[in-house]
Each structure stands twice: as structure tokens, then as C-alpha cells.
Amino acid sequence: MPIQIRKADQLKPQPDQSKLGFGTIFTDYMFNMDYNPDKGWHHPRIEPFAPISMDPSTMVLHYGQSVFEGLKAYRTGSGAVQLFRPRDNFKRMNRSCRMLCIPEIDEAAVLDALKQLVSLENKWVPSAEETSLYIRPTIIAMDPYLGVRASFTYRFFIILSPVGAYYPEGFDPVKIWVSDDHVRAVRGGMGEAKTAGNYAASLLAGDKAHQEGYTQVLWLDGITRKNIEEVGSMNIFFVIDDELITPALNGSILPGITRDSVLALARSWDMKVTEGQISIDEIISAHASGRLQEIFGSGTAAVISPVGELKYGDQIISVTDGKVGPVAQKLYQTITDIQYGRCEDPMGWVEPVS
Ligand SMILES: *Cc1c(COP(=O)(O)O)cnc(C)c1O
């Protein structure tokens, strides 16, 4: 399907690359496409970035039927622009769609649209160290209707936001609060989907964690409140006795693409890797016996986020003396080297845009 392009009358000034932050600046253009039961997904178009006008009864505003993705475009040393595993994002978006009764997208067509949008916006892909262009594909339910059912009409859009280095002050470990009175998702629910409601459900516990001086929440499972699940927007890893351990994808955990990259790299380095059930009690006892070596999170925004401290009830579990552990360091270096084209891409993860 050919994509129509409507040019902007005026372009925005380029931001200062040393002050980008996250998610506040948007580029000149966005991609839009609509769905109705007659035409399916139709009218793909690139047009000036603009507010979406909608009826106050629009279903997404009331019942949260929406899914989104997050990925990045990177500027390499030679000036080229490349994406990291974008096909996996659109595949995951379709899994989220199935869970929320949203009609699936054509993954190849949408990837092609994304590449056209990013090429048109080439100058918005920043070049300063560790900066990137964050990409947010989203689908929202558009019927103006207050009854509870799946919407008949939808909007798919992609917006782009240049973002700064995640660690402007260096790669420092964070402190994480383990929640046992709030849960994020339960098996049979929507934990596996990247959908708005999961983030609304995480806010109250996040506030409590911030009040206690912790940056994020580590969620336990909703049934036993013992087994480790994941962090707010990151999957979680532990290194115990030189073995890399992460919770298995059990239905309530978001299947992170960075998580999958970490597992693939660690296996390629012949590390012992386990995806399985792991409880907070096992972490406490590994820590008590001196076998817990590292804790870190994985996600598109931070890539790898070393964790220096977990707080669970009255217990404080601290690792690596507030420093970054060697496994977290090597993974961060390798993944970012691949993303920015500073090394070979043995896994075929990188996709050129231009
Ligand atoms: C997006 C997300 C992740 C990380 O996924 P990546 O594909 O690695 O960015 C982990 N957990 C949650 C809840 C998320 O929303």
C-alpha cells in the first residue's frame, strides 16, 4: 500500500543534543493509519506531528483498549541510521493485539512505514554519544461508544522522540523496592501485553517506592507473592554462582527483546543460563551465603540497568558494593556496540534504515 506524505509548512528547530532527556521532544512528522471492519487497515500516511482529535466517548479513554511498542533508531559512527530488532517489536505488538481483541497489523508493511518515517526524519536521529531516536508505535480503540466491548475502529500511529543518554552521570547501580502488597499482573491477565492498563496498575506502588528513596518496583507473582517477576519496565536478571538466572516467561511477564538479547549473548559466551521460577527467598539465601554476585534489569530504554540494592520488608540485599558487576558491564558494552554499529552483528539484530 503506498504511503501518502503530507509536508509540514514549517519545521521545528533542532534541540540541543546535550539536553534531550526522555520523551518530551517530538519530531516534525508522524505515521498514521486507520482500521474499520470494511476496509481493514487503510489510509497509511505520513503527516505533520499533530494532536489527535477525538470524541470524549472514544473507547480507549474509558476502557484502555490500547497497545504500544518501544524501540530505537541509532546513529552509527559512519552517519548511517539503524534499528535494533524492529521485527521483534511488531511481532510482539501483534501478540499484544491478540490479547486485547485489536485487529493485527501487517508486520512487514508497518516496518516499511517506520523506515520511511525515520528516513524522512533522518536529521532528528541525534549523533551525540549514547543518544538515540526513541520510536513509539501505538494502537488505540476509536469507536465513540460507552458500552463495554471491543471497538470496531482503531488508529495506529508512530511518533518519534530524540532521547538523551540514559546514564548522563555514568553507569550507576539503582536501588529497587520489592513490592509484596501490590501486584502488577497475574497469569491469565494481561502481563504479557504492552498495554496501557499495566502501567496504570503500577503507579501506586511506584509512588511508594519513590517515597522510600527507591527508583523502581520489583514485582512478585500475584498468587504466592514470593516468585520474582520483573521490574516496572524492565526484565530482571541475577548472577548466582556464575549462573545467569531470570524468571521464565510464565504468562504474566513482558517478553522483553533486550531480555532475549541478553540470554542469546550469555549463551553464546557459554555462560550457564537458566530461565525458571526464582523466589525472593532464594535470592535472600543466595545473598546470605555470599553466592549472589549481581542483579540487573534489561529494557530498551536503559539496555542494562545494574541494581545495587533490593529492599524486601525489613531486609536489604546489596550487591557489588555499589559498583557495576562484570556481567552487566559486558552485556551493556556488547549490546550498545551492536546497536551503534561499533562491532560486528553476529546475531543479525540490526536493520539499516538508510
Ligand atoms: C517494554 C517492557 C520491558 C522491556 O522490553 P524490551 O523489549 O526489552 O524493551 C519489560 N517489562 C515491561 C513491563 C515492559 O513494558
The ligand as an SDF file (V2000), in Angstrom:
LIG
                    3D

 15 15  0  0  0  0  0  0  0  0999 V2000
    8.8520   -2.8530   27.4840 C   0  0  0  0  0  0  0  0  0  0  0  0
    8.9430   -3.6100   28.7800 C   0  0  0  0  0  0  0  0  0  0  0  0
   10.0400   -4.4260   29.1170 C   0  0  0  0  0  0  0  0  0  0  0  0
   11.2980   -4.4750   28.2940 C   0  0  0  0  0  0  0  0  0  0  0  0
   11.1190   -4.8790   26.9870 O   0  0  0  0  0  0  0  0  0  0  0  0
   12.2240   -4.5470   25.8880 P   0  0  0  0  0  0  0  0  0  0  0  0
   11.6790   -5.1430   24.6510 O   0  0  0  0  0  0  0  0  0  0  0  0
   13.4910   -5.1640   26.3340 O   0  0  0  0  0  0  0  0  0  0  0  0
   12.3090   -3.0430   25.8370 O   0  0  0  0  0  0  0  0  0  0  0  0
    9.9750   -5.1610   30.2810 C   0  0  0  0  0  0  0  0  0  0  0  0
    8.9110   -5.1000   31.0930 N   0  0  0  0  0  0  0  0  0  0  0  0
    7.8520   -4.3120   30.8230 C   0  0  0  0  0  0  0  0  0  0  0  0
    6.6930   -4.3140   31.7560 C   0  0  0  0  0  0  0  0  0  0  0  0
    7.8490   -3.5450   29.6610 C   0  0  0  0  0  0  0  0  0  0  0  0
    6.8110   -2.7510   29.4010 O   0  0  0  0  0  0  0  0  0  0  0  0
  1  2  1  0
  2  3  1  0
  2 14  2  0
  3  4  1  0
  3 10  2  0
  4  5  1  0
  5  6  1  0
  6  7  2  0
  6  8  1  0
  6  9  1  0
 10 11  1  0
 11 12  2  0
 12 13  1  0
 12 14  1  0
 14 15  1  0
M  END
$$$$
